[in-house]
Amino acid sequence: MISLNNRLRKFFSLPASFYTKPTARRIVLGLAFFFLFMVILSADFIPDKVSFLAGQVSDRDVISPRTVSYVDIGKTKKLESDVLASVANVYDLNITVATKADESVTSIFNEARAAAFDLTLRSPDEKENKLQQKITTSLPGTVISALVNLDETELAKAEGQTRSILRKYFQRGIRDDDLDVARKHVVIETEELQLPKNIETIVAGISQSLLSPNYILNVRETDKRKQVALSGIEPVRDTVKKGQVIVRRGDVVTNDQIHAMEELGLHKGQVNELRVFGLTIFVLVIMALVMGYLYKFAHPVYENDLQLVLLGLIILVTLLLAKLAHYYSDFTAPLAAGALLAAILIDTRIGLLVSVALAMLFSVIVDHDLRPVAVALIGSMAGVYSVSKMAHGYSVTKTGILIAVINFIVIAATGFIEQVNSSQVLMQGLMGIGSGIAAAVITTGFLPYLENTFSITTPIKLLDLARPNHPLLQRLLLEAPGTYHHSVMVGNMSETAADSVGADPVTVRVGAYYHDIGKIKRPFFFIENQVESINPHDKMAPSLSTLIVTSHIKDGVDLCREYKIPQVIIDIVQQHHGTALVSYFYKRATETEHSECIIEADFRYEGPRPQTKEAALIMLADAAEASVRSIAKPNINRIEAMVRKIIRQRLNDGQLDECDLTLRDLTTIGDVFIRILSSAFHSRIEYPETTKELERKKAKNGNCNKQPSTKNECNASHGANHDCGTQTDG
């Protein structure tokens, strides 16, 4: 694990090159995670090969792996044909057809009269030939023969009947597809007139020859109406539900079933390129939104490549676990684990972002089923809210129980909405409970590995460091007890102030416990650990004393690294004195005969100055507590004056220039320190020296073994001794 951590850090700290430039590196990382996301999410896009032919008997049950809705081309074409058939053709009336037919009737009968009464033509054949040549209408031979053999009266009658029949049919209207029927009806109607046989032949023959369509099809308008009708048609869609049997074993496979299998990608195991393209766009959009959020609202995370890798790994591993759980039940997917890890290791807002991103990606796995997506999203968000209380000692176990309860409630609610069977809802709810508990277990299991690999310090880890039985704190208590109690006091002060100025209270408390840990190396060189008023600095040069005092910073860093204390605490150890002046020894040095050679920088701590609110809080609490402890007769006014003075000195000395504390924050911090220190270092009542008085009474009465006469006298005696001791400690 340590080697992996070192490799990661080495990769992200290499000299500038193409793949180590921030933009290029993020592009490479993004493409790598995009490819891995696509592999997980598209794993079901290439199903098992199923190859059938229409009419073949199925040798297996074919079950739909997901819900799909598709256009049924055959049914859609049939619907289009039915609609087109229902659209009537548009016809335009051509009045010239009837006029020409009437003119043709006139011409035929005039020529017939001319041929019939032509005295130059003696034989009927000559008359027929001449009539055939004169008329332009093609008439049967029987009609021609009958025309030349009629007299004037018969010709007039035949002409009138012909005009009447033609006029009747033209008034009705004749279309192309009606022409043959009309000609047959002409023969029938002519027979019903009971005309002489020769006249009937003439009327029927001429009428049939001159009948033609007088309603002409308007192709343009007809096509326009058909297109309008087609535009209003919605394609016929068929829906195949997830788990639906498409083909049963022993059934004869139909073309519709083959089409359904093709739409599902089952037939011959083909890949639906359109689905892959859609998934690509979907994943890219989600990744872009996540990166956009980080850039806009969490820029430190966006700039930290290690945290970006961590975020990608959390989403990737969680999706993989959800994919595996999906084959058992969608409600068992422990998606909340990813949100919990992101919230604990990075930030609670990032945890909410991961909740949404995982829910959207999980929707692809569950084929966009709303219920499991809602359960995953709401459960994850509830878990993130829960671990946001981690600073106050909230446990992941309780978080898992909360997620389990929320999952059960959401599953039941959505099940009732969709009217799912009660027994099925209960079974799914139990799976949701298991999902919540599994999320807590997974989070607990992955947390230490991710912490160590990515050098992240979580509130849980800090709370473990704050336990009094930690080996380093045990050493501090035994080897430098004065420093230990001072550190506890500084921790109480800084933690109380942290809530008021937006600092992390857990980091502040733990940092306070370890800020003077370096004094373990030489505890008796620091006044809080000295006994019997023996001060080794009295016999040392101020410069050497300064070197010893300031060295507790480096010694503390070394001890922290030896005991594998997190870097955030090491930073506080390094920064809690900043570059402050060791004023006591500097003043002593300036009072010597070589004062003109004294350089102030030699009597300052190496720094750096506090970079965070937490380090600045500990700097102020450390100085305030030590200064107030030195007040001979503390009272509220003296304590307030001292605290304000210390804060003002640190501010004027520039020690707070590199942290985010405002002047309002400094005022608030001072108020908190004054309240706590006034309670701890208030003035005590000066009790009389009861021991000496008792000795005088005993000597006077001659009874040295006399016991206290009353219970009150005993309590007063013990109380006085206790308070004296407390006063001495104070």
Wavefront OBJ file of the C-alpha trace (Angstrom):
o trace
v 0.000 0.000 0.000
v 2.847 2.388 0.849
v 4.595 1.619 -2.427
v 1.391 2.284 -4.359
v 0.999 5.572 -2.537
v 4.576 6.538 -3.390
v 4.074 5.617 -7.048
v 0.929 7.743 -7.276
v 2.660 10.717 -5.686
v 5.711 10.240 -7.911
v 3.532 10.199 -11.032
v 1.786 13.434 -10.092
v 5.018 15.206 -9.126
v 7.166 14.350 -12.157
v 8.837 17.216 -14.083
v 6.748 18.922 -16.730
v 6.130 16.809 -19.808
v 3.181 16.188 -22.098
v 1.404 13.665 -19.917
v 2.137 15.532 -16.677
v 0.731 18.886 -17.748
v -2.481 19.446 -15.773
v -4.817 19.711 -18.765
v -3.270 16.821 -20.673
v -3.180 14.677 -17.544
v -6.844 15.308 -16.803
v -7.752 14.456 -20.399
v -5.849 11.172 -20.162
v -7.449 10.339 -16.815
v -10.883 11.296 -18.118
v -10.536 9.091 -21.201
v -9.324 6.183 -19.088
v -12.298 6.406 -16.731
v -14.680 6.978 -19.642
v -13.476 3.756 -21.267
v -13.881 1.816 -18.017
v -17.371 3.241 -17.445
v -18.361 2.228 -20.976
v -17.056 -1.310 -20.446
v -19.148 -1.738 -17.287
v -22.315 -0.094 -18.588
v -22.285 -1.703 -22.046
v -21.490 -5.233 -20.875
v -25.054 -6.368 -21.651
v -25.136 -4.687 -25.043
v -23.656 -7.811 -26.682
v -26.054 -10.619 -25.720
v -25.746 -14.351 -26.309
v -26.082 -15.396 -29.947
v -29.598 -16.444 -30.972
v -29.974 -17.391 -34.649
v -33.420 -18.359 -35.966
v -35.125 -18.460 -39.366
v -38.802 -17.761 -39.945
v -40.708 -21.040 -39.791
v -38.037 -22.755 -37.707
v -39.046 -24.496 -34.484
v -37.407 -22.874 -31.429
v -35.203 -25.149 -29.321
v -35.179 -22.764 -26.314
v -37.022 -20.044 -24.474
v -35.835 -16.598 -25.517
v -36.353 -14.022 -22.722
v -35.995 -10.264 -23.123
v -33.036 -8.954 -21.062
v -34.486 -5.440 -20.922
v -37.500 -3.359 -21.858
v -37.408 -1.982 -25.387
v -39.901 -0.133 -27.557
v -39.425 -0.304 -31.315
v -41.217 0.510 -34.576
v -42.947 -2.498 -36.172
v -42.226 -1.883 -39.844
v -44.712 -4.469 -41.162
v -47.635 -3.166 -39.114
v -46.698 0.404 -39.921
v -46.720 -0.297 -43.684
v -50.082 -2.046 -43.433
v -51.497 0.937 -41.565
v -50.155 3.266 -44.256
v -51.778 1.144 -46.994
v -55.114 1.228 -45.189
v -54.927 4.989 -44.792
v -53.996 5.507 -48.446
v -56.886 3.285 -49.513
v -59.263 5.366 -47.441
v -58.224 8.599 -49.191
v -60.601 9.247 -52.130
v -59.158 10.228 -55.490
v -59.797 13.794 -56.649
v -61.442 14.113 -60.124
v -62.009 17.202 -62.289
v -65.078 17.441 -64.606
v -64.216 17.813 -68.330
v -67.336 19.271 -70.034
v -65.760 19.098 -73.481
v -66.088 15.305 -73.471
v -69.894 15.459 -73.570
v -69.815 18.226 -76.187
v -67.522 16.266 -78.476
v -69.642 13.153 -78.057
v -72.770 15.120 -79.028
v -70.989 16.531 -82.073
v -69.858 13.034 -83.022
v -73.483 11.787 -82.863
v -74.572 14.603 -85.182
v -71.755 13.875 -87.597
v -72.435 10.107 -87.690
v -76.138 10.423 -88.401
v -75.686 13.197 -91.001
v -73.186 11.054 -92.869
v -75.546 8.090 -92.557
v -78.355 10.108 -94.165
v -76.046 11.256 -96.923
v -74.891 7.738 -97.674
v -78.390 6.215 -97.410
v -80.014 8.654 -99.838
v -77.119 8.970 -102.285
v -78.644 7.821 -105.625
v -75.216 7.287 -107.111
v -74.625 4.460 -104.723
v -76.716 1.498 -105.825
v -75.512 -1.360 -103.662
v -75.502 -1.481 -99.808
v -71.799 -2.322 -99.799
v -70.985 0.907 -101.581
v -73.053 2.872 -99.079
v -71.341 1.134 -96.157
v -67.906 1.804 -97.576
v -68.646 5.484 -98.149
v -70.085 5.881 -94.622
v -67.078 4.107 -93.103
v -64.783 6.539 -94.889
v -66.737 9.667 -93.886
v -67.064 9.124 -90.132
v -64.122 9.455 -87.756
v -65.564 7.296 -85.005
v -64.692 3.630 -85.086
v -67.990 1.719 -85.225
v -68.689 -2.005 -85.520
v -69.670 -3.313 -88.992
v -73.185 -4.250 -87.799
v -73.805 -0.625 -86.758
v -72.618 0.656 -90.166
v -74.878 -1.829 -92.020
v -77.853 -0.896 -89.890
v -77.341 2.838 -90.430
v -77.434 2.721 -94.239
v -80.604 0.590 -94.206
v -82.734 2.935 -92.084
v -85.172 5.462 -93.367
v -85.363 9.042 -92.167
v -87.834 8.343 -89.383
v -85.809 5.463 -88.026
v -82.593 7.510 -88.204
v -84.161 10.355 -86.270
v -85.432 7.960 -83.604
v -82.042 6.249 -83.305
v -80.286 9.598 -83.087
v -82.583 10.833 -80.329
v -82.181 7.695 -78.222
v -78.399 7.787 -78.623
v -78.215 11.416 -77.482
v -80.485 10.663 -74.525
v -78.373 7.748 -73.295
v -75.065 9.606 -73.714
v -76.406 12.704 -71.969
v -77.646 10.553 -69.085
v -74.291 8.876 -68.515
v -72.250 12.055 -68.938
v -74.446 13.764 -66.369
v -73.766 10.928 -63.916
v -70.073 11.210 -64.567
v -67.755 8.600 -65.980
v -64.333 7.807 -64.524
v -61.593 5.608 -65.939
v -62.441 2.685 -63.725
v -66.203 3.126 -64.431
v -66.002 3.016 -68.261
v -66.349 -0.743 -68.772
v -69.273 -0.958 -66.370
v -70.975 1.994 -68.100
v -70.704 0.342 -71.533
v -72.277 -2.854 -70.200
v -75.110 -0.858 -68.641
v -75.700 0.925 -71.959
v -76.498 -2.412 -73.626
v -78.879 -3.339 -70.818
v -80.669 0.019 -70.885
v -80.964 -0.106 -74.651
v -82.625 -3.528 -74.486
v -85.061 -2.187 -71.900
v -86.209 0.495 -74.398
v -87.703 -2.326 -76.564
v -86.577 -0.726 -79.810
v -86.501 -2.540 -83.136
v -83.523 -4.796 -83.396
v -81.649 -2.709 -85.959
v -82.232 0.569 -84.067
v -81.203 -1.115 -80.766
v -77.962 -2.217 -82.401
v -77.249 1.315 -83.662
v -78.047 3.030 -80.316
v -76.018 0.570 -78.237
v -73.068 0.513 -80.630
v -72.724 4.259 -81.079
v -73.252 4.941 -77.331
v -70.589 2.412 -76.361
v -68.141 3.878 -78.877
v -68.691 7.490 -77.813
v -68.664 6.870 -74.047
v -65.416 8.139 -72.485
v -64.424 9.397 -69.014
v -65.529 12.969 -68.364
v -64.118 12.985 -64.797
v -60.316 13.167 -65.071
v -58.075 12.121 -62.129
v -56.273 15.074 -60.506
v -53.024 13.321 -59.691
v -51.394 16.287 -57.963
v -54.261 17.007 -55.590
v -54.768 13.310 -54.871
v -51.118 12.828 -53.974
v -51.220 15.930 -51.801
v -54.161 14.567 -49.820
v -52.466 11.213 -49.415
v -49.308 12.854 -48.098
v -51.357 14.832 -45.591
v -53.019 11.622 -44.455
v -49.680 9.836 -44.153
v -48.150 12.679 -42.145
v -50.766 12.191 -39.466
v -49.888 8.533 -38.990
v -47.795 7.570 -35.934
v -45.545 4.556 -36.521
v -46.866 1.403 -34.914
v -44.638 0.627 -31.900
v -44.340 -2.660 -30.105
v -42.974 -2.883 -26.544
v -41.170 -5.876 -25.156
v -40.929 -5.864 -21.360
v -37.909 -6.990 -19.391
v -38.318 -10.683 -18.557
v -40.999 -11.215 -21.240
v -40.761 -14.500 -23.167
v -40.322 -13.630 -26.836
v -40.179 -17.182 -28.187
v -41.105 -20.296 -26.263
v -39.456 -23.622 -26.780
v -41.347 -25.616 -29.405
v -42.985 -22.572 -31.029
v -42.655 -21.848 -34.728
v -40.608 -18.666 -35.069
v -42.344 -15.827 -36.910
v -40.946 -12.775 -38.669
v -42.354 -10.529 -35.929
v -40.468 -12.496 -33.268
v -37.244 -12.281 -35.271
v -37.772 -8.535 -35.607
v -38.232 -8.239 -31.825
v -35.011 -10.191 -31.210
v -33.171 -7.957 -33.672
v -34.339 -4.842 -31.855
v -33.104 -6.327 -28.577
v -29.794 -7.233 -30.165
v -30.393 -10.925 -29.471
v -30.556 -12.162 -33.025
v -27.102 -13.389 -34.002
v -25.614 -11.461 -31.040
v -25.292 -8.213 -32.957
v -24.478 -4.862 -31.336
v -26.932 -2.006 -31.628
v -24.644 0.829 -32.707
v -27.279 3.446 -31.948
v -27.515 2.272 -28.315
v -23.741 2.431 -27.915
v -23.708 5.914 -29.425
v -26.462 7.060 -27.066
v -24.637 5.588 -24.063
v -21.439 7.368 -25.117
v -23.197 10.732 -25.210
v -24.929 10.025 -21.881
v -21.703 9.118 -20.047
v -19.816 12.082 -21.526
v -22.564 14.492 -20.442
v -22.509 13.169 -16.855
v -18.697 13.340 -16.690
v -18.767 16.882 -18.078
v -21.338 17.951 -15.495
v -19.285 16.444 -12.667
v -16.104 18.172 -13.826
v -18.005 21.429 -14.348
v -19.339 21.282 -10.804
v -15.861 20.613 -9.431
v -14.398 23.487 -11.445
v -17.102 25.924 -10.378
v -17.901 24.945 -6.796
v -15.028 22.714 -5.604
v -11.969 24.098 -7.372
v -9.420 22.688 -4.871
v -10.664 19.187 -5.721
v -10.543 19.994 -9.445
v -6.905 21.100 -9.092
v -5.943 18.007 -7.056
v -5.201 15.118 -9.424
v -4.990 12.602 -6.586
v -8.491 13.478 -5.457
v -9.773 13.298 -9.043
v -8.325 9.795 -9.334
v -9.887 8.890 -5.996
v -13.268 10.233 -7.136
v -13.080 8.254 -10.373
v -12.109 5.063 -8.549
v -14.970 5.440 -6.066
v -17.538 5.807 -8.875
v -15.963 3.001 -10.905
v -15.807 0.457 -8.075
v -19.305 1.326 -6.873
v -20.699 0.898 -10.396
v -18.963 -2.464 -10.663
v -20.511 -3.603 -7.372
v -23.915 -2.347 -8.540
v -23.491 -4.249 -11.801
v -22.777 -7.481 -9.930
v -25.734 -6.914 -7.593
v -27.977 -6.221 -10.588
v -27.852 -9.872 -11.639
v -29.464 -10.773 -8.316
v -31.734 -7.789 -7.680
v -31.605 -4.093 -8.517
v -32.560 -3.244 -4.932
v -29.449 -4.890 -3.478
v -27.016 -2.545 -5.241
v -24.920 -0.788 -2.513
v -24.657 2.527 -4.372
v -24.703 4.460 -1.103
v -21.175 3.181 -0.393
v -19.760 5.390 -3.142
v -21.529 8.459 -1.812
v -20.347 7.722 1.745
v -16.729 7.251 0.672
v -16.768 10.483 -1.343
v -18.371 12.407 1.529
v -15.947 11.083 4.151
v -12.748 11.157 2.106
v -13.308 14.337 0.082
v -16.302 16.501 1.038
v -19.993 16.129 1.837
v -20.984 18.252 -1.166
v -18.919 15.960 -3.376
v -20.776 13.066 -1.743
v -24.089 14.533 -2.917
v -22.631 15.026 -6.404
v -21.512 11.391 -6.488
v -24.990 10.320 -5.325
v -26.603 11.965 -8.340
v -23.943 10.804 -10.821
v -24.096 7.186 -9.616
v -27.900 7.173 -9.730
v -27.875 8.425 -13.337
v -25.299 5.854 -14.433
v -27.118 3.132 -12.489
v -30.248 3.927 -14.514
v -28.484 2.475 -17.566
v -27.838 -0.787 -15.714
v -31.473 -1.114 -14.567
v -32.802 -0.092 -17.999
v -34.124 3.240 -16.662
v -36.410 1.660 -14.092
v -37.463 4.518 -11.796
v -37.871 2.544 -8.557
v -34.297 1.254 -8.025
v -32.883 4.590 -9.223
v -35.022 6.481 -6.688
v -33.988 4.085 -3.909
v -30.304 4.459 -4.767
v -30.455 8.263 -4.984
v -32.507 8.940 -1.842
v -30.621 6.355 0.238
v -27.266 7.784 -0.843
v -28.292 11.346 -0.039
v -29.546 10.292 3.393
v -26.209 8.572 4.031
v -24.261 11.687 3.040
v -26.354 13.792 5.393
v -25.679 11.293 8.157
v -21.887 11.196 7.786
v -21.811 14.990 7.688
v -22.267 14.621 11.478
v -19.089 12.530 11.648
v -17.235 15.386 13.345
v -19.395 14.823 16.402
v -18.649 11.138 16.606
v -21.404 9.733 14.383
v -20.628 6.173 13.303
v -20.778 4.512 9.891
v -22.756 1.681 11.485
v -25.579 4.041 12.418
v -25.365 5.520 8.952
v -25.855 2.068 7.431
v -28.934 1.503 9.607
v -30.348 4.868 8.518
v -29.795 4.032 4.847
v -31.449 0.640 5.345
v -34.540 2.285 6.874
v -34.731 4.921 4.137
v -34.356 2.244 1.445
v -37.215 0.224 2.931
v -39.485 3.288 3.086
v -38.748 4.359 -0.498
v -39.177 0.831 -1.856
v -42.518 0.480 -0.075
v -43.736 3.915 -1.225
v -42.802 3.409 -4.878
v -44.195 -0.123 -4.769
v -47.560 1.158 -3.555
v -47.523 3.829 -6.275
v -47.008 1.182 -8.964
v -49.418 -1.216 -7.200
v -46.846 -3.954 -6.815
v -47.903 -7.069 -4.919
v -47.461 -6.654 -1.129
v -45.354 -9.777 -0.723
v -43.088 -8.630 -3.537
v -42.765 -5.169 -1.946
v -41.801 -6.792 1.367
v -39.157 -8.949 -0.304
v -37.729 -5.945 -2.175
v -37.742 -3.927 1.052
v -35.671 -6.592 2.796
v -33.221 -6.425 -0.089
v -33.064 -2.640 0.358
v -32.249 -3.122 4.044
v -29.445 -5.471 3.059
v -28.206 -2.862 0.581
v -27.947 -0.206 3.303
v -26.069 -2.486 5.674
v -23.800 -3.651 2.844
v -23.019 -0.012 2.001
v -21.842 0.583 5.578
v -19.741 -2.597 5.562
v -18.152 -1.744 2.213
v -17.435 1.805 3.345
v -15.803 0.592 6.550
v -13.749 -1.959 4.617
v -12.487 0.384 1.906
v -11.956 3.433 4.108
v -8.555 2.601 5.677
v -7.047 1.461 2.365
v -8.141 4.589 0.541
v -7.007 6.773 3.453
v -3.514 5.318 3.372
v -3.211 5.155 -0.406
v -4.282 8.755 -0.996
v -2.967 10.171 2.312
v -6.379 11.391 3.409
v -7.254 12.041 7.024
v -10.886 11.434 7.927
v -12.735 12.525 11.085
v -12.821 8.882 12.187
v -9.050 8.630 11.975
v -8.626 11.896 13.846
v -10.997 10.757 16.582
v -8.847 7.646 17.011
v -5.773 9.857 17.421
v -7.534 11.882 20.132
v -7.989 8.893 22.436
v -5.881 9.199 25.617
v -4.546 5.661 25.166
v -2.712 6.581 21.965
v 0.988 5.679 22.497
v 2.249 9.170 21.725
v -0.255 10.857 24.023
v 0.626 8.312 26.713
v 4.276 9.342 26.396
v 3.309 13.001 26.600
v 1.277 12.387 29.769
v 4.047 10.412 31.479
v 7.121 12.312 30.289
v 5.759 15.864 30.075
v 2.607 16.005 32.231
v 2.569 19.792 32.376
v 2.606 20.009 28.592
v -0.138 17.364 28.412
v -2.506 19.343 30.629
v -1.623 22.532 28.786
v -2.461 20.780 25.474
v -5.807 19.577 26.792
v -6.666 23.120 27.828
v -5.610 24.478 24.442
v -7.756 21.791 22.804
v -10.829 22.804 24.783
v -10.323 26.473 23.955
v -9.630 26.033 20.256
v -12.378 23.454 19.687
v -14.985 25.709 21.290
v -13.865 28.626 19.123
v -13.699 26.483 15.974
v -17.491 26.115 15.706
v -17.838 29.902 15.823
v -15.454 30.665 12.943
v -16.134 27.764 10.570
v -13.040 25.683 11.368
v -12.993 21.888 11.727
v -13.426 21.187 15.458
v -12.022 17.648 15.278
v -8.860 18.751 13.480
v -8.434 21.609 15.950
v -8.791 19.383 19.021
v -6.413 16.700 17.758
v -3.945 19.318 16.522
v -3.984 20.920 19.971
v -3.237 17.592 21.636
v -0.153 17.097 19.461
v 1.014 20.675 18.881
v 3.696 20.536 21.611
v 4.473 16.839 21.255
v 8.117 17.706 20.518
v 8.622 18.750 24.148
v 8.840 15.036 24.974
v 12.478 15.114 23.816
v 13.539 17.724 26.446
v 10.553 18.213 28.767
v 12.363 19.950 31.637
v 13.490 22.801 29.450
v 9.886 24.023 29.399
v 8.466 25.750 32.452
v 5.221 23.784 32.700
v 7.251 20.600 33.272
v 9.786 22.033 35.712
v 9.683 21.067 39.391
v 11.151 22.698 42.501
v 11.687 25.955 40.550
v 14.756 24.547 38.824
v 15.124 26.278 35.468
v 18.072 25.051 33.354
v 17.820 28.173 31.175
v 19.153 30.282 34.029
v 22.639 28.910 33.375
v 22.474 29.026 29.547
v 23.051 31.674 26.945
v 19.826 33.166 25.498
v 20.743 32.049 22.006
v 21.182 28.430 23.139
v 17.943 28.559 25.115
v 16.173 29.871 22.024
v 17.599 27.047 19.937
v 16.379 24.454 22.471
v 12.923 25.992 22.787
v 12.363 26.366 19.056
v 13.667 22.859 18.375
v 10.515 21.347 19.867
v 8.865 22.091 16.497
v 11.289 19.902 14.547
v 11.266 17.275 17.301
v 7.475 17.229 17.167
v 7.450 16.745 13.404
v 9.918 13.872 13.706
v 7.850 12.175 16.413
v 4.646 12.588 14.412
v 6.230 10.993 11.379
v 7.646 8.207 13.496
v 4.173 7.424 14.844
v 2.554 7.940 11.403
v 0.467 10.923 12.445
v -1.465 12.449 9.470
v 0.042 15.343 7.550
v -2.742 17.735 8.569
v -1.619 17.399 12.209
v 2.049 17.669 11.249
v 1.232 20.955 9.478
v -0.315 22.290 12.682
v 2.778 21.248 14.685
v 4.985 23.125 12.193
v 2.800 26.227 11.992
v 1.442 26.770 15.496
v 4.250 29.229 16.384
v 4.633 30.632 12.871
v 7.659 32.917 12.761
v 6.931 34.434 16.170
v 9.669 35.979 18.275
v 10.888 34.147 21.408
v 10.550 37.433 23.279
v 11.797 36.341 26.716
v 15.204 35.163 25.518
v 15.448 37.941 22.955
v 14.969 40.475 25.711
v 17.614 38.753 27.839
v 20.009 38.797 24.907
v 19.502 42.517 24.308
v 20.388 43.220 27.926
v 23.880 41.745 27.599
v 27.011 43.652 26.699
v 26.890 42.322 23.122
v 23.357 43.527 22.515
v 24.388 45.487 19.404
v 25.318 42.219 17.688
v 21.949 40.566 18.312
v 19.919 39.719 15.210
v 16.200 39.453 15.851
v 15.684 36.762 13.159
v 17.884 34.396 15.192
v 15.289 34.489 17.976
v 12.283 33.647 15.813
v 10.696 30.311 14.999
v 11.377 28.963 11.513
v 7.681 28.833 10.575
v 5.841 28.661 8.293
v 3.054 30.929 9.468
v -0.393 29.346 9.966
v -1.915 28.466 6.614
v -5.324 27.386 7.914
v -7.886 28.538 10.448
v -7.138 25.458 12.519
v -3.419 26.220 12.850
v -4.129 29.884 13.632
v -6.645 28.940 16.325
v -4.117 26.715 18.050
v -1.446 29.435 17.823
v -3.756 31.938 19.552
v -5.068 29.450 22.135
v -1.529 28.285 22.964
v -0.252 31.821 23.525
v -3.367 32.985 25.383
v -3.418 30.030 27.787
v 0.286 30.338 28.616
v 0.070 34.109 29.103
v -3.007 33.989 31.327
v -1.421 31.235 33.417
v 1.427 33.675 34.195
v -0.907 36.302 35.685
v -0.275 36.530 39.447
v -3.813 37.366 40.551
v -6.086 36.705 37.578
v -9.492 38.295 37.302
v -11.869 38.875 34.441
v -10.403 42.260 33.505
v -6.789 41.079 33.552
v -7.632 37.949 31.589
v -9.527 39.927 28.943
v -6.718 42.445 28.602
v -4.135 39.686 28.244
v -6.128 37.743 25.638
v -6.811 40.840 23.531
v -3.140 41.788 23.794
v -1.959 38.362 22.598
v -4.315 38.383 19.614
v -3.315 41.917 18.714
v 0.387 41.073 18.941
v 0.020 38.072 16.633
v -1.992 40.141 14.178
v 0.457 43.056 14.162
v 3.397 40.665 13.844
v 1.890 39.302 10.601
v 1.445 35.795 11.951
v -2.188 35.670 10.734
v -1.573 37.065 7.251
v -1.678 33.699 5.467
v -4.834 32.178 6.978
v -8.522 32.903 6.361
v -9.416 34.463 9.712
v -11.176 37.820 9.565
v -11.161 40.606 12.147
v -14.662 39.573 13.156
v -13.376 36.023 13.637
v -10.580 37.302 15.872
v -13.086 39.162 18.016
v -15.222 36.041 18.317
v -12.190 33.918 19.176
v -11.171 36.392 21.870
v -14.650 36.282 23.420
v -14.553 32.476 23.583
v -11.043 32.399 25.062
v -11.931 34.987 27.695
v -15.019 33.042 28.770
v -13.128 29.742 29.095
v -10.011 31.169 30.728
v -12.054 33.230 33.190
v -13.770 30.039 34.317
v -10.475 28.142 34.648
v -8.254 30.840 36.228
v -10.661 32.818 38.407
v -9.472 34.168 41.745
v -9.693 31.807 44.735
v -10.764 32.580 48.286
v -7.749 32.784 50.573
v -8.533 30.311 53.360
v -6.912 30.772 56.841
v -4.020 28.598 57.758
v -6.152 26.065 59.636
v -3.327 23.606 60.193
v -1.276 25.998 62.314
v -4.326 27.002 64.359
v -5.125 23.367 65.100
v -1.538 22.747 66.199
v -1.705 25.701 68.601
v -5.010 24.408 70.050
v -3.602 20.922 70.414
v -0.544 22.258 72.253
v -2.733 24.341 74.517
v -5.078 21.442 75.356
v -2.322 18.876 75.479
v -4.241 16.505 73.220
v -2.566 15.951 69.887
v -4.868 13.111 68.819
v -8.155 14.979 69.129
v -10.487 14.245 66.231
v -12.727 16.875 64.609
v -15.730 17.330 66.819
v -18.223 17.682 64.021
v -18.711 16.588 60.454
v -18.699 20.208 59.246
v -15.335 20.839 60.839
v -13.898 17.811 59.010
v -15.267 18.899 55.641
v -14.009 22.441 56.164
v -10.527 21.122 56.891
v -10.404 18.930 53.791
v -11.962 21.612 51.621
v -9.379 24.134 52.642
v -6.520 21.801 51.846
v -8.043 20.923 48.470
v -8.555 24.516 47.485
v -5.030 25.384 48.505
v -3.768 22.645 46.320
v -5.900 23.849 43.465
v -4.742 27.362 44.005
v -1.152 26.235 43.933
v -1.756 24.321 40.691
v -3.445 27.350 39.214
l 1 2 3 4 5 6 7 8 9 10 11 12 13 14 15 16 17 18 19 20 21 22 23 24 25 26 27 28 29 30 31 32 33 34 35 36 37 38 39 40 41 42 43 44 45 46 47 48 49 50 51 52 53 54 55 56 57 58 59 60 61 62 63 64 65 66 67 68 69 70 71 72 73 74 75 76 77 78 79 80 81 82 83 84 85 86 87 88 89 90 91 92 93 94 95 96 97 98 99 100 101 102 103 104 105 106 107 108 109 110 111 112 113 114 115 116 117 118 119 120 121 122 123 124 125 126 127 128 129 130 131 132 133 134 135 136 137 138 139 140 141 142 143 144 145 146 147 148 149 150 151 152 153 154 155 156 157 158 159 160 161 162 163 164 165 166 167 168 169 170 171 172 173 174 175 176 177 178 179 180 181 182 183 184 185 186 187 188 189 190 191 192 193 194 195 196 197 198 199 200 201 202 203 204 205 206 207 208 209 210 211 212 213 214 215 216 217 218 219 220 221 222 223 224 225 226 227 228 229 230 231 232 233 234 235 236 237 238 239 240 241 242 243 244 245 246 247 248 249 250 251 252 253 254 255 256 257 258 259 260 261 262 263 264 265 266 267 268 269 270 271 272 273 274 275 276 277 278 279 280 281 282 283 284 285 286 287 288 289 290 291 292 293 294 295 296 297 298 299 300 301 302 303 304 305 306 307 308 309 310 311 312 313 314 315 316 317 318 319 320 321 322 323 324 325 326 327 328 329 330 331 332 333 334 335 336 337 338 339 340 341 342 343 344 345 346 347 348 349 350 351 352 353 354 355 356 357 358 359 360 361 362 363 364 365 366 367 368 369 370 371 372 373 374 375 376 377 378 379 380 381 382 383 384 385 386 387 388 389 390 391 392 393 394 395 396 397 398 399 400 401 402 403 404 405 406 407 408 409 410 411 412 413 414 415 416 417 418 419 420 421 422 423 424 425 426 427 428 429 430 431 432 433 434 435 436 437 438 439 440 441 442 443 444 445 446 447 448 449 450 451 452 453 454 455 456 457 458 459 460 461 462 463 464 465 466 467 468 469 470 471 472 473 474 475 476 477 478 479 480 481 482 483 484 485 486 487 488 489 490 491 492 493 494 495 496 497 498 499 500 501 502 503 504 505 506 507 508 509 510 511 512 513 514 515 516 517 518 519 520 521 522 523 524 525 526 527 528 529 530 531 532 533 534 535 536 537 538 539 540 541 542 543 544 545 546 547 548 549 550 551 552 553 554 555 556 557 558 559 560 561 562 563 564 565 566 567 568 569 570 571 572 573 574 575 576 577 578 579 580 581 582 583 584 585 586 587 588 589 590 591 592 593 594 595 596 597 598 599 600 601 602 603 604 605 606 607 608 609 610 611 612 613 614 615 616 617 618 619 620 621 622 623 624 625 626 627 628 629 630 631 632 633 634 635 636 637 638 639 640 641 642 643 644 645 646 647 648 649 650 651 652 653 654 655 656 657 658 659 660 661 662 663 664 665 666 667 668 669 670 671 672 673 674 675 676 677 678 679 680 681 682 683 684 685 686 687 688 689 690 691 692 693 694 695 696 697 698 699 700 701 702 703 704 705 706 707 708 709 710 711 712 713 714 715 716 717 718 719 720 721 722 723 724 725 726 727 728 729 730
